[in-house]
Amino acid sequence: MFGFINLDKPVGMSSREALDAVARRLRYDHLGHAGTLDPLASGVLVLAAERATRLISLVQDFPKRYVGTFRLGLVSDTQDSEGECRAVAWRTFSREQLQSIANEFIGERLQTPPLFSALKVNGQRAYKLGRRGADVQLPPRAITVHNMRILDVDPPDWSMEIECAKGTYVRTLGHDMGQRLGSNAVMTSLVRTSVGPFTLERSLKIGDIRGDRLEQCLTTVEQVFPHWPTIELTATEVDELRYARLSPNLQARIPQVASNAILKTSSGEVAAILRTLHGGGHRFVVNRYGQ
């Protein structure tokens, strides 16, 4: 079992709980996930199986797309409707006004993460400190927002689509837009509709995942990274992977540009993923035959 599962995480379940539910259905423990979704959120949660977990950082680098709904006139300690909310004054707004404000957030900028987040402060999760009432200020972090598009407006509510890079807090975007409107806003729902090639339309519900349908559940490495070259190994070359060795013949067949290559057995099984380094040389990203 080597590859990815495109899971549609339901609302009300943490990412870890969703992963554990899939592991129980597959009776398989070696799973990891590529990017946390809060219990309030639903949508695409990419799971990696077996040594594909070593590719999680590459999946996290894919752009992400969300659809969120927000309500003006509320303040929350978590910046979403899951926290303690109180009403504040607000004034009505138009679609054009919202889109103009949203455009200001497109590009590279600094964002101050919410206190109720999974970020660590001196080795402790920020949300745990927040629950204890600690006065913690998280430093701003660089984020990239590729696009923000207003979908629907029904004051005090609005919905919008956001495409962004990793590390972006969508609820904070809504909070900051609320302040630009002269009030405060909270996020009331969030759906992650895509992570790179993983889309909501092609995702699986937890109930769809079964051990006897494993092949239909898995997304292969070749599907996720179609630009990586594939090299077929001889039986001797496969055996040499046990010692992390690459024969001169194999090295000559590996593209000499800085990229990853998929090494496969004659039966089509992924045996290893190899990285060609700048300046020459190679490094195993994944070696399924090594220790």
FENCORPE-V981942 format. One record per residue. N is the residue number from 0. PHI is phi in whole degrees, -180 to 180 (999 if undefined). OMEGA is omega in degrees with one decimal (* if undefined). D_LAST is the distance of its C-alpha to the last C-alpha in Angstrom with 1 decimal. Layout:
n=N phi=PHI omega=OMEGA d_last=D_LAST
n=N phi=PHI omega=OMEGA d_last=D_LAST
This chain:
n=0 phi=999 omega=-176.9 d_last=16.9
n=1 phi=-144 omega=-179.5 d_last=16.1
n=2 phi=153 omega=-173.5 d_last=18.8
n=3 phi=-129 omega=173.6 d_last=21.5
n=4 phi=-119 omega=179.0 d_last=24.4
n=5 phi=-92 omega=-173.2 d_last=27.7
n=6 phi=-97 omega=170.8 d_last=29.3
n=7 phi=-95 omega=-178.2 d_last=32.9
n=8 phi=-71 omega=179.1 d_last=32.8
n=9 phi=-80 omega=173.8 d_last=36.2
n=10 phi=-65 omega=175.9 d_last=38.5
n=11 phi=92 omega=-178.7 d_last=38.4
n=12 phi=-123 omega=175.8 d_last=34.7
n=13 phi=-72 omega=178.3 d_last=32.2
n=14 phi=-61 omega=179.5 d_last=29.1
n=15 phi=-66 omega=178.1 d_last=27.0
n=16 phi=-64 omega=178.2 d_last=29.4
n=17 phi=-65 omega=177.8 d_last=29.1
n=18 phi=-60 omega=-179.4 d_last=25.3
n=19 phi=-64 omega=179.2 d_last=25.6
n=20 phi=-65 omega=177.3 d_last=28.3
n=21 phi=-67 omega=179.5 d_last=26.2
n=22 phi=-60 omega=179.1 d_last=23.3
n=23 phi=-66 omega=-179.0 d_last=26.0
n=24 phi=-68 omega=-179.7 d_last=27.4
n=25 phi=-91 omega=-172.7 d_last=24.1
n=26 phi=53 omega=-174.6 d_last=23.0
n=27 phi=-146 omega=-171.6 d_last=19.6
n=28 phi=-101 omega=-171.3 d_last=18.4
n=29 phi=-85 omega=179.2 d_last=15.6
n=30 phi=-126 omega=172.1 d_last=18.2
n=31 phi=-140 omega=177.9 d_last=19.3
n=32 phi=-121 omega=-174.0 d_last=22.6
n=33 phi=-108 omega=176.2 d_last=23.6
n=34 phi=112 omega=-174.5 d_last=26.8
n=35 phi=-74 omega=167.7 d_last=28.9
n=36 phi=-115 omega=178.2 d_last=32.2
n=37 phi=-65 omega=177.9 d_last=34.8
n=38 phi=-55 omega=179.0 d_last=36.3
n=39 phi=-64 omega=-173.9 d_last=39.5
n=40 phi=-92 omega=173.4 d_last=37.6
n=41 phi=-130 omega=175.0 d_last=36.6
n=42 phi=113 omega=-169.1 d_last=35.0
n=43 phi=-64 omega=171.8 d_last=31.8
n=44 phi=-127 omega=-176.6 d_last=28.7
n=45 phi=-84 omega=175.7 d_last=25.5
n=46 phi=-105 omega=177.5 d_last=22.6
n=47 phi=-112 omega=-177.1 d_last=19.1
n=48 phi=-111 omega=178.3 d_last=17.0
n=49 phi=57 omega=-174.7 d_last=13.3
n=50 phi=-78 omega=169.8 d_last=11.4
n=51 phi=-66 omega=174.4 d_last=14.9
n=52 phi=-59 omega=179.5 d_last=15.3
n=53 phi=-75 omega=177.7 d_last=14.0
n=54 phi=-105 omega=-176.0 d_last=17.2
n=55 phi=-58 omega=-178.1 d_last=19.5
n=56 phi=-62 omega=177.8 d_last=21.0
n=57 phi=-72 omega=176.5 d_last=22.1
n=58 phi=-65 omega=-179.8 d_last=23.7
n=59 phi=-64 omega=179.6 d_last=25.4
n=60 phi=-79 omega=177.6 d_last=27.0
n=61 phi=-66 omega=172.5 d_last=28.9
n=62 phi=-65 omega=-178.1 d_last=32.6
n=63 phi=-119 omega=178.9 d_last=33.6
n=64 phi=-124 omega=-178.0 d_last=36.9
n=65 phi=-132 omega=164.8 d_last=38.8
n=66 phi=-122 omega=-178.2 d_last=42.2
n=67 phi=-123 omega=172.4 d_last=43.6
n=68 phi=-117 omega=-172.7 d_last=47.0
n=69 phi=-140 omega=178.8 d_last=48.8
n=70 phi=-130 omega=176.3 d_last=52.0
n=71 phi=-81 omega=176.3 d_last=54.3
n=72 phi=93 omega=177.1 d_last=56.3
n=73 phi=-132 omega=173.3 d_last=53.7
n=74 phi=-116 omega=179.4 d_last=51.8
n=75 phi=-135 omega=178.6 d_last=48.7
n=76 phi=-69 omega=178.5 d_last=46.6
n=77 phi=-107 omega=-176.7 d_last=43.4
n=78 phi=68 omega=173.3 d_last=44.9
n=79 phi=-139 omega=-174.3 d_last=44.7
n=80 phi=-76 omega=177.4 d_last=46.7
n=81 phi=-79 omega=-177.5 d_last=44.4
n=82 phi=-88 omega=176.3 d_last=45.7
n=83 phi=-80 omega=-174.5 d_last=49.2
n=84 phi=-106 omega=172.0 d_last=51.5
n=85 phi=-138 omega=-176.3 d_last=55.0
n=86 phi=-82 omega=174.6 d_last=57.4
n=87 phi=-136 omega=-178.3 d_last=58.7
n=88 phi=-67 omega=176.3 d_last=61.3
n=89 phi=-152 omega=176.6 d_last=60.4
n=90 phi=-122 omega=-176.0 d_last=62.2
n=91 phi=-65 omega=-175.0 d_last=61.8
n=92 phi=-149 omega=-179.6 d_last=60.0
n=93 phi=-113 omega=175.9 d_last=59.7
n=94 phi=-60 omega=-178.5 d_last=57.0
n=95 phi=-63 omega=178.6 d_last=58.0
n=96 phi=-64 omega=179.4 d_last=57.8
n=97 phi=-64 omega=-178.5 d_last=54.3
n=98 phi=-64 omega=177.6 d_last=53.0
n=99 phi=-62 omega=177.9 d_last=54.5
n=100 phi=-68 omega=-179.9 d_last=52.7
n=101 phi=-60 omega=-179.6 d_last=49.4
n=102 phi=-61 omega=-180.0 d_last=49.7
n=103 phi=-66 omega=-176.0 d_last=49.8
n=104 phi=-93 omega=-178.8 d_last=46.2
n=105 phi=-78 omega=-179.4 d_last=44.8
n=106 phi=115 omega=178.1 d_last=42.8
n=107 phi=-88 omega=-179.8 d_last=41.0
n=108 phi=-159 omega=175.8 d_last=42.3
n=109 phi=-96 omega=178.2 d_last=41.6
n=110 phi=-132 omega=175.1 d_last=41.2
n=111 phi=-88 omega=-177.5 d_last=41.4
n=112 phi=-65 omega=176.5 d_last=38.9
n=113 phi=-71 omega=178.6 d_last=40.5
n=114 phi=-61 omega=179.3 d_last=40.3
n=115 phi=-83 omega=179.6 d_last=39.0
n=116 phi=-143 omega=-177.8 d_last=35.6
n=117 phi=-87 omega=178.2 d_last=32.0
n=118 phi=-64 omega=-178.3 d_last=32.0
n=119 phi=-100 omega=175.3 d_last=31.5
n=120 phi=-125 omega=-176.7 d_last=34.3
n=121 phi=51 omega=176.3 d_last=33.6
n=122 phi=83 omega=-179.2 d_last=30.5
n=123 phi=-117 omega=177.6 d_last=32.5
n=124 phi=-65 omega=-176.8 d_last=32.7
n=125 phi=-61 omega=-177.4 d_last=36.0
n=126 phi=-66 omega=177.0 d_last=37.1
n=127 phi=-69 omega=175.9 d_last=37.0
n=128 phi=-65 omega=179.4 d_last=39.2
n=129 phi=-63 omega=179.2 d_last=41.5
n=130 phi=-65 omega=178.6 d_last=42.0
n=131 phi=-86 omega=177.8 d_last=43.1
n=132 phi=81 omega=-179.5 d_last=45.6
n=133 phi=-69 omega=178.4 d_last=44.0
n=134 phi=-92 omega=-175.7 d_last=45.6
n=135 phi=-119 omega=175.9 d_last=42.5
n=136 phi=-110 omega=178.2 d_last=42.8
n=137 phi=-82 omega=-179.3 d_last=39.6
n=138 phi=-71 omega=176.9 d_last=39.8
n=139 phi=-61 omega=178.6 d_last=40.2
n=140 phi=-129 omega=178.5 d_last=37.3
n=141 phi=-74 omega=176.4 d_last=37.3
n=142 phi=-131 omega=175.3 d_last=37.1
n=143 phi=-130 omega=175.7 d_last=37.8
n=144 phi=-111 omega=-177.0 d_last=40.0
n=145 phi=-82 omega=-179.0 d_last=40.4
n=146 phi=-163 omega=172.8 d_last=43.1
n=147 phi=-138 omega=-175.1 d_last=45.2
n=148 phi=-130 omega=178.0 d_last=47.6
n=149 phi=-71 omega=-177.9 d_last=50.2
n=150 phi=-100 omega=-174.9 d_last=50.3
n=151 phi=-150 omega=-179.7 d_last=53.0
n=152 phi=-133 omega=175.7 d_last=55.5
n=153 phi=-148 omega=-172.3 d_last=57.4
n=154 phi=-47 omega=11.8 d_last=58.3
n=155 phi=-89 omega=-175.8 d_last=57.0
n=156 phi=-102 omega=169.8 d_last=53.9
n=157 phi=-152 omega=174.8 d_last=52.0
n=158 phi=-128 omega=179.2 d_last=48.9
n=159 phi=-153 omega=175.9 d_last=46.9
n=160 phi=-102 omega=-177.8 d_last=43.8
n=161 phi=-125 omega=170.7 d_last=41.5
n=162 phi=-115 omega=-172.2 d_last=38.9
n=163 phi=-151 omega=175.8 d_last=36.8
n=164 phi=-92 omega=-178.5 d_last=33.6
n=165 phi=-61 omega=177.7 d_last=31.1
n=166 phi=89 omega=-179.2 d_last=32.5
n=167 phi=-88 omega=175.7 d_last=36.0
n=168 phi=-96 omega=-176.8 d_last=37.7
n=169 phi=-67 omega=-179.9 d_last=40.0
n=170 phi=-63 omega=177.8 d_last=42.1
n=171 phi=-72 omega=174.3 d_last=42.8
n=172 phi=-60 omega=177.6 d_last=44.1
n=173 phi=-64 omega=178.0 d_last=46.5
n=174 phi=-59 omega=-178.1 d_last=47.5
n=175 phi=-68 omega=176.2 d_last=48.2
n=176 phi=-67 omega=176.9 d_last=50.2
n=177 phi=-60 omega=178.1 d_last=52.2
n=178 phi=-69 omega=176.4 d_last=53.2
n=179 phi=-66 omega=177.2 d_last=54.2
n=180 phi=-86 omega=177.6 d_last=56.5
n=181 phi=83 omega=-179.2 d_last=58.1
n=182 phi=-145 omega=174.6 d_last=56.6
n=183 phi=-139 omega=-179.4 d_last=53.2
n=184 phi=-142 omega=175.0 d_last=51.0
n=185 phi=-125 omega=174.4 d_last=48.1
n=186 phi=-83 omega=-177.9 d_last=45.6
n=187 phi=-107 omega=174.3 d_last=46.4
n=188 phi=-161 omega=179.7 d_last=43.7
n=189 phi=-153 omega=174.7 d_last=40.7
n=190 phi=-127 omega=173.5 d_last=38.9
n=191 phi=-89 omega=-173.3 d_last=35.9
n=192 phi=-93 omega=175.9 d_last=36.7
n=193 phi=-164 omega=168.4 d_last=33.9
n=194 phi=-131 omega=-175.1 d_last=30.7
n=195 phi=56 omega=-178.1 d_last=30.6
n=196 phi=-78 omega=179.5 d_last=30.5
n=197 phi=-85 omega=-176.7 d_last=30.1
n=198 phi=-116 omega=-179.9 d_last=33.7
n=199 phi=-64 omega=-178.2 d_last=35.5
n=200 phi=-62 omega=-176.5 d_last=37.3
n=201 phi=-108 omega=-178.4 d_last=34.1
n=202 phi=-85 omega=-177.8 d_last=32.4
n=203 phi=-116 omega=169.9 d_last=32.1
n=204 phi=-74 omega=179.3 d_last=33.7
n=205 phi=-57 omega=-179.3 d_last=31.7
n=206 phi=-68 omega=179.1 d_last=33.9
n=207 phi=-79 omega=-171.3 d_last=33.0
n=208 phi=-91 omega=-179.7 d_last=29.3
n=209 phi=-139 omega=-179.6 d_last=28.7
n=210 phi=-62 omega=-179.3 d_last=25.9
n=211 phi=-82 omega=175.8 d_last=28.2
n=212 phi=-123 omega=-171.7 d_last=28.6
n=213 phi=-61 omega=-177.0 d_last=25.0
n=214 phi=-61 omega=179.1 d_last=25.4
n=215 phi=-74 omega=-178.0 d_last=28.5
n=216 phi=-84 omega=-172.7 d_last=26.9
n=217 phi=-87 omega=168.0 d_last=24.0
n=218 phi=-101 omega=-173.6 d_last=24.5
n=219 phi=-78 omega=176.7 d_last=22.3
n=220 phi=-61 omega=-179.9 d_last=20.7
n=221 phi=-64 omega=178.5 d_last=23.3
n=222 phi=-72 omega=-177.8 d_last=26.0
n=223 phi=-80 omega=-178.0 d_last=25.0
n=224 phi=-126 omega=-174.6 d_last=24.5
n=225 phi=-67 omega=-178.6 d_last=26.9
n=226 phi=-84 omega=178.1 d_last=27.5
n=227 phi=-75 omega=176.9 d_last=24.0
n=228 phi=-68 omega=179.4 d_last=24.3
n=229 phi=-114 omega=-178.9 d_last=22.5
n=230 phi=-125 omega=178.3 d_last=21.5
n=231 phi=-87 omega=-177.3 d_last=21.2
n=232 phi=-97 omega=169.6 d_last=18.9
n=233 phi=-80 omega=178.6 d_last=20.1
n=234 phi=-60 omega=179.2 d_last=18.4
n=235 phi=-66 omega=-179.8 d_last=17.7
n=236 phi=-67 omega=175.4 d_last=16.2
n=237 phi=-63 omega=179.9 d_last=13.8
n=238 phi=-62 omega=-178.8 d_last=12.8
n=239 phi=-69 omega=177.6 d_last=12.4
n=240 phi=-64 omega=178.8 d_last=9.7
n=241 phi=-61 omega=-179.9 d_last=7.3
n=242 phi=-112 omega=179.1 d_last=8.4
n=243 phi=57 omega=-179.9 d_last=8.9
n=244 phi=-107 omega=175.8 d_last=12.5
n=245 phi=-123 omega=-179.6 d_last=15.5
n=246 phi=-70 omega=176.2 d_last=18.6
n=247 phi=-55 omega=179.5 d_last=22.0
n=248 phi=-63 omega=179.1 d_last=23.2
n=249 phi=-67 omega=-179.9 d_last=20.5
n=250 phi=-60 omega=179.6 d_last=21.0
n=251 phi=-70 omega=-178.9 d_last=24.7
n=252 phi=-91 omega=-179.2 d_last=24.3
n=253 phi=-86 omega=177.7 d_last=22.5
n=254 phi=-55 omega=-175.0 d_last=25.3
n=255 phi=-93 omega=173.6 d_last=25.9
n=256 phi=-96 omega=-178.4 d_last=26.8
n=257 phi=-70 omega=-178.7 d_last=24.8
n=258 phi=-163 omega=175.1 d_last=23.2
n=259 phi=-100 omega=175.4 d_last=20.2
n=260 phi=-130 omega=179.4 d_last=19.8
n=261 phi=-98 omega=177.8 d_last=18.4
n=262 phi=-100 omega=-174.5 d_last=16.8
n=263 phi=-125 omega=174.6 d_last=17.7
n=264 phi=-77 omega=-179.9 d_last=17.9
n=265 phi=-65 omega=178.2 d_last=21.5
n=266 phi=-87 omega=177.4 d_last=21.7
n=267 phi=95 omega=179.7 d_last=21.2
n=268 phi=-78 omega=175.7 d_last=17.8
n=269 phi=-70 omega=-179.9 d_last=15.9
n=270 phi=-99 omega=-177.0 d_last=12.8
n=271 phi=-164 omega=170.6 d_last=12.2
n=272 phi=-125 omega=-171.2 d_last=14.5
n=273 phi=-118 omega=177.9 d_last=15.4
n=274 phi=-106 omega=171.8 d_last=17.8
n=275 phi=-88 omega=-172.9 d_last=20.6
n=276 phi=-89 omega=172.1 d_last=21.8
n=277 phi=-61 omega=179.3 d_last=25.5
n=278 phi=86 omega=178.1 d_last=26.7
n=279 phi=100 omega=-178.9 d_last=24.2
n=280 phi=90 omega=-176.4 d_last=20.6
n=281 phi=-138 omega=177.0 d_last=17.5
n=282 phi=-141 omega=177.3 d_last=14.6
n=283 phi=-75 omega=170.0 d_last=11.8
n=284 phi=-84 omega=175.6 d_last=12.8
n=285 phi=-137 omega=172.3 d_last=10.5
n=286 phi=-134 omega=-174.3 d_last=8.0
n=287 phi=-74 omega=179.1 d_last=8.0
n=288 phi=-103 omega=179.4 d_last=6.8
n=289 phi=-86 omega=-179.7 d_last=3.8
n=290 phi=-80 omega=* d_last=0.0
